[in-house]
Amino acid sequence: MKILGLTGGIASGKSTVSKMLLSKNKPKCKVAHIDADQLSRDVVQKGEPGLKKIVKQFGKKVLTSEGTLNREVLGSIIFNDSQKRKQLNKIVHPLVIKRMYNQLFVNLIKGTELVILDVPLLIEVGLNRFVHQTLLVYVDKDTQIQRLIQRNELTNEQALSRVNSQMELVKKKDYCNFVIDNSGSREQTQKQVDRFFNEFVLKKTQTVSMWKKSKSKSYLPPPFVFSRVILFLLLLFVFGLIFYFVFKIII
């Protein structure tokens, strides 16, 4: 199973690229998608421990009248305060990563060929160490801001605040093996995705490789791999002891 770390920035078009990659899912080449954004929403649903921790940290003002998370209020608090953003990340990230590892293990059992680990903060939180290769969806900053203004109906100041709260995409390039430039048309992006898929997954030869060396550290298996190996060895040891004592009794 290959694990691809897919990253980008707000309004860079990461969701578009992930859908293009998912369309490659075929019986002979299973492709799965693990969406950190969706998981981050799941872990703060009403009744979840994540929401209770957020309320404890930021107060009941971040709740709607129905008792669900008011994302607009929370966003206005964290996007302009790096310390509060760190406090939120400290609550949400461990919960998301736990669910992410569970889904990775399920796909390992299923025999999935490619798992797309879709994480906006892949590099910032160090998850790029646990993937085989990293793919960045890139647009220039001005395009990013304009798309965000149109998509979320924000002012220029609000959009700039959200973009500046994340690591610059141009800096992320150094940590990624592949870059998809999403500044142009959908057709241009699709061609780049097709080429990437052929080279990385299908291993078809290309005249000019899209791969480049990154600053990321060497690949490490996700922690769940180590835990399963340890569990297997413990079970093997226990069954060995049982077999030994049963054999002694029979003799």
C-alpha positions as CSV (number, residue, x, y, z in Angstrom):
1,M,0.0,0.0,0.0
2,K,1.3,3.4,-1.0
3,I,0.5,6.4,1.2
4,L,0.4,9.8,-0.6
5,G,0.4,12.9,1.4
6,L,-1.8,15.5,-0.3
7,T,-1.4,19.0,0.9
8,G,-2.0,22.6,-0.1
9,G,-3.6,25.7,1.3
10,I,-7.0,27.3,1.8
11,A,-8.6,27.8,-1.6
12,S,-5.7,26.2,-3.5
13,G,-7.9,23.6,-5.0
14,K,-6.8,20.6,-3.0
15,S,-10.4,19.1,-3.0
16,T,-10.5,19.3,-6.8
17,V,-7.2,17.4,-7.2
18,S,-8.3,14.8,-4.6
19,K,-11.5,14.1,-6.6
20,M,-9.5,13.8,-9.8
21,L,-7.2,11.2,-8.1
22,L,-10.2,9.4,-6.6
23,S,-11.7,9.1,-10.1
24,K,-8.8,6.7,-10.8
25,N,-10.3,4.2,-8.4
26,K,-10.7,0.9,-10.3
27,P,-11.0,-2.8,-9.3
28,K,-7.4,-3.4,-10.4
29,C,-6.1,-0.3,-8.6
30,K,-8.0,0.6,-5.5
31,V,-7.7,4.2,-4.4
32,A,-8.9,5.5,-1.0
33,H,-9.2,9.0,0.4
34,I,-8.7,10.0,4.0
35,D,-9.9,13.6,4.5
36,A,-8.4,15.4,7.5
37,D,-10.8,18.3,7.1
38,Q,-13.8,15.9,7.3
39,L,-12.3,14.1,10.3
40,S,-11.7,17.5,12.0
41,R,-15.4,18.2,11.6
42,D,-16.4,14.8,12.8
43,V,-14.4,15.0,16.1
44,V,-16.2,18.2,17.1
45,Q,-19.7,17.1,16.4
46,K,-22.3,17.6,19.2
47,G,-21.6,15.0,21.9
48,E,-18.0,14.4,20.9
49,P,-15.2,14.8,23.5
50,G,-13.5,17.3,21.1
51,L,-16.4,19.8,21.3
52,K,-16.5,19.6,25.1
53,K,-12.8,20.4,25.2
54,I,-13.2,23.3,22.9
55,V,-16.0,24.8,24.9
56,K,-13.9,24.3,28.1
57,Q,-11.0,26.2,26.4
58,F,-12.9,29.0,24.6
59,G,-16.2,29.3,26.4
60,K,-19.9,28.7,25.4
61,K,-19.7,31.6,23.0
62,V,-18.4,29.2,20.3
63,L,-21.7,27.2,20.5
64,T,-24.8,27.8,18.4
65,S,-28.3,27.9,20.0
66,E,-28.6,24.2,19.1
67,G,-25.4,23.3,21.0
68,T,-23.2,22.7,17.9
69,L,-19.9,24.4,17.1
70,N,-20.2,27.9,15.6
71,R,-17.4,27.8,13.2
72,E,-17.6,31.5,12.2
73,V,-17.2,32.6,15.9
74,L,-14.4,30.2,16.5
75,G,-12.7,31.2,13.2
76,S,-12.8,34.9,14.2
77,I,-11.1,34.0,17.5
78,I,-8.3,31.8,16.2
79,F,-7.3,33.3,12.8
80,N,-6.0,36.5,14.3
81,D,-4.4,34.9,17.4
82,S,-1.6,32.4,16.9
83,Q,-1.7,31.3,20.5
84,K,-5.4,30.5,20.5
85,R,-4.9,28.7,17.2
86,K,-2.3,26.5,18.8
87,Q,-4.6,25.8,21.7
88,L,-7.3,24.6,19.2
89,N,-4.8,22.5,17.3
90,K,-3.7,20.9,20.5
91,I,-7.3,19.7,21.1
92,V,-8.2,18.7,17.6
93,H,-5.1,17.2,16.0
94,P,-4.6,14.2,18.3
95,L,-8.3,13.2,17.8
96,V,-8.0,13.5,14.0
97,I,-4.7,11.6,13.8
98,K,-6.1,8.7,15.8
99,R,-9.0,8.3,13.4
100,M,-6.6,8.8,10.5
101,Y,-4.5,5.9,11.6
102,N,-7.5,3.7,12.2
103,Q,-8.6,4.3,8.6
104,L,-5.1,3.6,7.3
105,F,-5.1,0.3,9.0
106,V,-8.5,-0.6,7.5
107,N,-7.3,0.2,4.0
108,L,-4.1,-1.9,4.7
109,I,-6.4,-4.9,5.5
110,K,-8.5,-4.2,2.4
111,G,-5.5,-4.3,0.1
112,T,-5.9,-0.7,-1.1
113,E,-3.1,0.2,-3.5
114,L,-3.1,4.0,-3.0
115,V,-4.3,5.9,0.1
116,I,-4.5,9.7,-0.3
117,L,-3.9,11.3,3.0
118,D,-5.5,14.7,2.5
119,V,-4.1,17.0,5.2
120,P,-3.8,20.8,4.9
121,L,-1.2,20.9,7.7
122,L,0.6,17.8,6.6
123,I,4.0,19.5,6.8
124,E,3.4,21.7,9.8
125,V,2.4,18.8,12.1
126,G,5.1,16.5,10.8
127,L,2.8,13.9,9.1
128,N,4.9,14.1,6.0
129,R,7.3,11.7,7.7
130,F,4.7,9.0,7.6
131,V,3.9,9.0,3.9
132,H,5.8,7.6,0.9
133,Q,5.6,10.8,-1.2
134,T,4.0,14.2,-0.9
135,L,2.0,16.1,-3.4
136,L,1.4,19.9,-3.2
137,V,-1.5,21.6,-4.9
138,Y,-0.1,25.1,-5.6
139,V,-1.5,28.5,-6.6
140,D,0.1,31.9,-6.1
141,K,-0.9,34.0,-3.1
142,D,-3.0,36.5,-5.1
143,T,-5.0,33.8,-6.8
144,Q,-5.5,32.1,-3.4
145,I,-6.9,35.3,-1.9
146,Q,-9.2,36.0,-4.8
147,R,-10.6,32.5,-4.8
148,L,-11.2,32.6,-1.1
149,I,-13.0,36.0,-1.3
150,Q,-15.3,34.6,-4.0
151,R,-15.9,31.2,-2.4
152,N,-16.5,32.4,1.2
153,E,-17.8,35.9,0.5
154,L,-15.0,37.5,2.7
155,T,-13.5,40.9,2.7
156,N,-9.9,41.2,1.4
157,E,-8.7,41.7,5.0
158,Q,-10.5,38.5,6.2
159,A,-9.2,36.4,3.3
160,L,-5.6,37.7,3.9
161,S,-5.9,36.9,7.6
162,R,-6.8,33.3,6.8
163,V,-4.1,32.8,4.2
164,N,-1.5,34.3,6.4
165,S,-2.5,31.9,9.2
166,Q,-1.0,29.0,7.2
167,M,2.4,28.2,5.9
168,E,3.1,29.8,2.6
169,L,2.6,27.5,-0.4
170,V,5.8,28.6,-2.0
171,K,7.7,27.4,1.2
172,K,5.8,24.1,1.1
173,K,7.3,23.3,-2.3
174,D,10.6,22.4,-0.6
175,Y,9.0,19.7,1.4
176,C,7.1,18.0,-1.4
177,N,8.1,15.5,-4.1
178,F,5.4,16.6,-6.6
179,V,3.7,19.9,-7.3
180,I,0.4,20.4,-9.2
181,D,0.0,24.0,-10.4
182,N,-3.7,24.7,-10.1
183,S,-3.5,28.3,-11.2
184,G,-4.8,27.5,-14.7
185,S,-7.8,25.8,-16.1
186,R,-9.4,22.6,-14.9
187,E,-8.2,20.8,-18.0
188,Q,-4.6,21.9,-17.3
189,T,-4.8,20.6,-13.8
190,Q,-6.3,17.3,-15.0
191,K,-3.4,16.7,-17.3
192,Q,-0.9,17.2,-14.5
193,V,-2.9,14.8,-12.2
194,D,-3.0,12.1,-15.0
195,R,0.7,12.4,-15.5
196,F,1.4,12.2,-11.8
197,F,-0.8,9.1,-11.4
198,N,0.9,7.4,-14.3
199,E,4.3,8.1,-12.9
200,F,3.7,7.5,-9.2
201,V,1.1,4.8,-9.1
202,L,1.2,3.0,-12.4
203,K,4.9,3.5,-12.8
204,K,4.7,4.3,-16.5
205,T,7.9,5.9,-17.8
206,Q,7.9,9.6,-18.6
207,T,10.3,11.7,-20.7
208,V,10.7,14.2,-17.9
209,S,10.0,13.1,-14.3
210,M,7.7,15.1,-12.0
211,W,9.5,13.7,-9.0
212,K,11.9,15.9,-7.0
213,K,13.8,15.4,-3.8
214,S,12.2,17.1,-0.8
215,K,13.4,18.4,2.6
216,S,11.2,15.8,4.3
217,K,12.9,13.2,6.6
218,S,13.0,9.6,5.5
219,Y,9.7,7.7,5.4
220,L,8.6,6.1,8.7
221,P,5.8,3.6,9.0
222,P,2.8,5.1,10.8
223,P,2.7,4.3,14.6
224,F,-0.3,1.8,14.1
225,V,2.1,-0.4,12.1
226,F,4.5,-0.7,15.1
227,S,1.6,-1.3,17.5
228,R,0.2,-4.1,15.4
229,V,3.6,-5.8,15.1
230,I,4.1,-5.6,18.9
231,L,0.6,-7.0,19.4
232,F,1.3,-9.9,17.0
233,L,4.6,-10.7,18.8
234,L,2.8,-10.7,22.2
235,L,0.1,-13.0,20.9
236,L,2.7,-15.3,19.5
237,F,4.5,-15.3,22.8
238,V,1.2,-16.1,24.7
239,F,0.2,-18.9,22.4
240,G,3.7,-20.3,22.7
241,L,3.4,-20.4,26.4
242,I,0.0,-22.0,26.3
243,F,1.3,-24.7,23.8
244,Y,4.3,-25.3,26.1
245,F,2.2,-25.9,29.2
246,V,-0.4,-28.0,27.4
247,F,2.4,-30.1,26.0
248,K,4.0,-30.5,29.4
249,I,0.7,-31.7,30.9
250,I,0.0,-34.2,28.2
251,I,3.5,-35.7,28.6
